[in-house]
């Protein structure tokens, strides 16, 4: 049992992700912070889409009381004021990292769900709160924090493997497909990056100066202690070559949430981040036995 707990907070920066990446720091950015619901709750892993002059912000919603995450959606107007807040997706297993995107005339959601033993791509049937499982993405490992981009006529997905546990933060893998529904081909060089400093995806991929860039988490000192920007100098089904070109830390204005920063995602002209505070919480510790009993009593088939 960990006595010091992670508490995250999400923020919105009214600036383009490439401009912030070139600046190499978040300290000069003006951040609008989103409120968590109560002292035992936090939002993390922000991803977003603009539609009809509204920003639909999808986040991991986690409470230490319940001990399992689900996906919430916050609706914001052009002034970034919250106008609605609802549950977008809930499953029997933990959900986080709600990678949302548009492709092929549809809206898709690819949440992290390794406890289920699979990676499912959800299609919106009633955006933003109605989702159906559309395709299972089958890879060489059950993935963590899968992140997608279409580049040079192919779909690419980057992820870290859930097993072995020691690789979850340090081994970056890739796969590609001609179509979003697959079949997916694991890259022959997997893992394409092994780095003790951290290699787990941490946001949306984007192209800058002609090269694909992937935010990856720095995990030195603690999980998600910061971000690094990985530039792909070569990205083909046969070969990859990548260079870490910059680092990003929580901005000083985020205090006291300056112990980590592990999401850097683009949503139109704004950029979404989260930052972390590590603190002792007697209430979170007191809720642990109840969470443990709930998970022990869960039906064995809930992860089927």
C-alpha positions in Angstrom: 0.0 0.0 0.0 1.3 3.4 -0.9 1.0 6.0 1.8 1.7 9.0 -0.5 -1.0 9.3 -3.2 -1.0 10.9 -6.6 -3.6 13.6 -7.2 -3.9 15.1 -10.7 -5.4 18.3 -12.0 -6.2 19.2 -15.7 -5.6 22.5 -17.4 -6.3 24.1 -20.7 -3.8 26.4 -22.5 -5.1 28.6 -25.3 -2.1 28.0 -27.5 -1.1 25.6 -30.2 0.7 22.4 -29.2 3.6 23.1 -31.7 4.2 26.6 -30.4 4.5 25.2 -26.8 6.7 22.4 -28.0 9.1 24.9 -29.7 9.1 27.0 -26.5 10.3 24.0 -24.5 8.6 25.2 -21.4 5.1 25.6 -19.9 6.2 28.3 -17.5 5.1 31.1 -19.8 1.8 29.6 -20.6 -1.5 30.8 -19.1 -3.4 27.8 -17.8 -7.1 27.6 -17.0 -7.4 24.9 -14.4 -10.4 22.5 -14.2 -11.8 21.8 -10.7 -11.8 18.3 -9.3 -15.1 17.3 -7.6 -13.9 16.7 -4.0 -10.7 16.1 -2.1 -10.6 12.3 -3.0 -11.4 12.8 -6.7 -9.2 13.9 -9.6 -9.3 14.3 -13.3 -6.4 13.3 -15.5 -5.5 12.3 -19.1 -7.3 15.1 -20.9 -8.1 14.7 -24.6 -10.5 16.9 -26.6 -12.5 17.6 -29.7 -14.1 20.8 -30.9 -17.6 20.5 -32.4 -20.3 23.2 -33.0 -18.2 25.9 -31.2 -17.9 23.7 -28.1 -14.9 21.9 -26.7 -15.7 18.3 -25.6 -13.1 17.4 -23.1 -12.7 13.7 -22.2 -10.9 12.7 -19.0 -10.1 9.9 -16.6 -12.3 10.4 -13.6 -11.0 8.7 -10.5 -12.0 8.7 -6.9 -10.0 7.0 -4.1 -13.4 6.1 -2.6 -14.3 3.8 -5.5 -10.8 2.9 -6.7 -11.6 2.5 -10.3 -11.6 5.0 -13.1 -14.2 5.8 -15.7 -14.4 8.4 -18.5 -16.2 11.7 -18.0 -16.9 14.4 -20.6 -16.9 18.1 -19.9 -18.5 20.5 -22.4 -16.9 24.0 -22.6 -18.0 27.0 -24.6 -15.7 29.2 -26.7 -14.7 31.1 -23.5 -13.7 27.7 -22.0 -16.4 27.9 -19.4 -17.9 24.5 -18.4 -21.5 24.2 -19.5 -22.1 20.5 -19.0 -20.5 17.5 -17.2 -21.5 13.8 -17.7 -20.2 10.3 -17.6 -19.2 9.3 -21.1 -18.1 5.7 -20.6 -18.1 3.3 -17.7 -17.0 -0.4 -17.7 -16.5 -3.0 -15.0 -12.7 -2.4 -15.3 -10.6 0.7 -14.9 -10.6 3.1 -17.8 -8.3 6.0 -18.4 -6.4 7.8 -21.2 -9.5 8.5 -23.4 -7.8 9.1 -26.7 -10.6 10.6 -28.8 -10.4 11.4 -32.5 -12.3 11.7 -35.8 -11.7 9.5 -38.9 -13.7 8.0 -41.7 -16.6 10.2 -41.0 -17.0 8.8 -37.5 -15.9 9.8 -33.9 -13.8 7.2 -32.1 -12.6 6.7 -28.5 -9.6 4.5 -27.6 -9.4 4.3 -23.8 -6.7 2.5 -21.8 -8.3 -0.6 -20.5 -5.6 -3.2 -19.9 -7.4 -4.7 -16.9 -9.9 -6.1 -19.5 -7.1 -7.9 -21.3 -7.9 -6.2 -24.6 -7.8 -2.9 -26.5 -11.2 -1.8 -27.9 -11.9 1.0 -30.3 -15.3 2.5 -29.5 -17.5 4.3 -32.1 -19.8 7.1 -31.1 -23.5 6.3 -31.6 -24.7 9.3 -29.7 -21.8 11.8 -29.2 -20.6 12.6 -26.6 -22.0 10.0 -24.2 -23.1 7.1 -26.3 -20.3 4.7 -27.3 -20.3 1.1 -28.7 -17.4 -1.3 -29.1 -16.5 -1.3 -32.8 -13.2 -3.0 -33.3 -10.7 -4.9 -31.2 -7.1 -3.8 -31.9 -5.0 -7.0 -31.5 -1.3 -6.3 -30.9 1.7 -8.3 -29.7 1.0 -7.2 -26.1 -2.0 -5.9 -24.2 -1.2 -2.2 -24.5 -1.1 0.7 -22.1 -1.9 4.3 -23.2 -2.3 3.5 -26.9 -1.9 6.6 -29.1 -2.8 6.8 -32.8 -1.9 8.9 -35.8 -2.4 8.6 -39.5 0.8 9.2 -41.3 1.9 8.7 -44.9 -1.2 6.7 -45.8 -1.0 4.3 -42.8 -2.4 4.2 -39.3 0.2 4.0 -36.5 -0.4 3.1 -32.9 2.2 3.6 -30.1 1.9 2.0 -26.7 3.8 0.3 -23.8 3.1 -3.3 -22.9 1.2 -4.2 -19.8 3.4 -7.3 -19.3 6.0 -7.7 -18.0 5.2 -5.0 -15.3 8.8 -3.8 -15.5 8.3 -2.7 -19.1 5.2 -0.6 -18.5 7.1 2.7 -18.1 10.2 2.0 -20.1 9.4 0.1 -23.3 7.7 1.8 -26.3 6.2 -0.4 -29.0 4.6 0.4 -32.3 2.2 -1.2 -34.9 0.7 -0.1 -38.2 -2.3 -0.9 -40.3 -3.7 0.1 -43.7 -7.1 0.5 -42.1 -8.3 1.6 -38.7 -10.0 -1.8 -38.2 -6.8 -3.6 -39.0 -5.2 -6.1 -39.3 -2.5 -4.5 -37.2 1.2 -5.4 -37.9 3.6 -5.2 -34.9 6.8 -3.4 -35.8 9.6 -5.9 -36.2 11.9 -3.7 -34.1 9.6 -3.8 -31.0 10.3 -2.4 -28.5 11.3 0.5 -30.7 12.6 2.4 -27.6 13.8 1.2 -24.3 14.6 4.0 -21.9 14.9 3.8 -18.1 13.9 7.5 -18.0 10.5 6.7 -19.3 8.9 5.8 -22.7 5.1 5.5 -22.1 2.9 7.7 -24.4 1.6 10.9 -22.9 -0.7 12.6 -25.3 -1.5 13.2 -29.0 1.0 12.7 -31.7 1.5 15.7 -34.1 3.6 16.6 -37.1 6.1 19.5 -36.7 8.8 20.4 -39.2 7.8 17.4 -41.3 8.4 14.9 -38.5 6.0 12.9 -36.3 6.4 13.9 -32.6 5.1 11.8 -29.6 4.9 13.1 -26.0 6.3 10.3 -23.7 6.2 10.3 -19.9 9.3 10.9 -17.9 9.1 8.5 -14.9 12.3 9.3 -13.0 11.6 9.8 -9.3 7.9 9.0 -9.7 5.3 7.9 -12.3 4.6 10.8 -14.7 7.1 13.2 -13.2 7.3 15.0 -16.5 7.2 14.8 -20.2 9.7 14.3 -23.0 9.1 15.0 -26.7 10.2 12.1 -29.0 10.8 13.0 -32.7 10.7 10.3 -35.2 13.5 10.8 -37.7 12.4 7.7 -39.6 9.1 5.9 -39.3 8.4 3.1 -41.7 7.0 -0.5 -41.3 10.6 -1.7 -41.5 12.6 0.8 -39.5 12.3 3.5 -36.9 14.7 6.1 -35.6 13.8 8.6 -32.9 15.4 11.3 -30.9 14.3 12.9 -27.6 14.4 16.6 -28.4 13.0 18.4 -25.3 11.4 18.0 -21.9 8.4 19.6 -20.3 7.7 20.0 -16.6 4.7 21.1 -14.7 4.6 25.0 -14.8 5.6 26.7 -11.6 2.1 28.4 -11.5 0.6 24.9 -11.0 1.8 24.9 -7.4 1.1 22.8 -5.4 0.5 20.5 -8.3 4.1 20.5 -9.5 5.2 16.9 -8.8 4.4 15.7 -12.3 3.0 16.4 -15.7 2.1 13.4 -17.9 -0.3 14.5 -20.6 0.3 17.0 -23.5 -2.5 16.8 -26.1 -3.8 19.0 -28.9 -7.4 19.9 -29.3 -7.7 22.3 -32.2 -6.0 25.6 -31.2 -5.8 24.7 -27.5 -3.5 22.4 -25.6 -4.5 20.1 -22.7 -2.2 19.2 -19.8 -2.4 17.6 -16.4 -0.1 18.1 -13.4 0.3 16.2 -10.2 0.5 16.7 -6.5 1.9 13.8 -4.3 0.5 14.0 -0.8 -0.5 11.9 2.2 -4.2 11.4 2.4 -5.6 9.7 5.5 -9.1 9.6 3.8 -7.7 7.8 0.7 -5.9 5.3 3.0 -9.1 4.7 5.0 -11.0 4.0 1.8 -8.6 1.3 0.7 -10.1 -1.7 2.5 -13.5 -1.0 1.0 -12.0 -0.8 -2.5 -10.1 -4.0 -2.0 -13.3 -5.8 -0.8 -15.3 -4.5 -3.8 -12.7 -5.8 -6.2 -12.5 -9.2 -4.5 -16.3 -9.6 -4.7 -16.5 -8.6 -8.3 -17.8 -11.4 -10.5 -15.0 -13.4 -12.2 -16.5 -12.8 -15.7 -16.5 -9.0 -15.5 -13.3 -8.9 -17.4 -14.5 -11.2 -20.2 
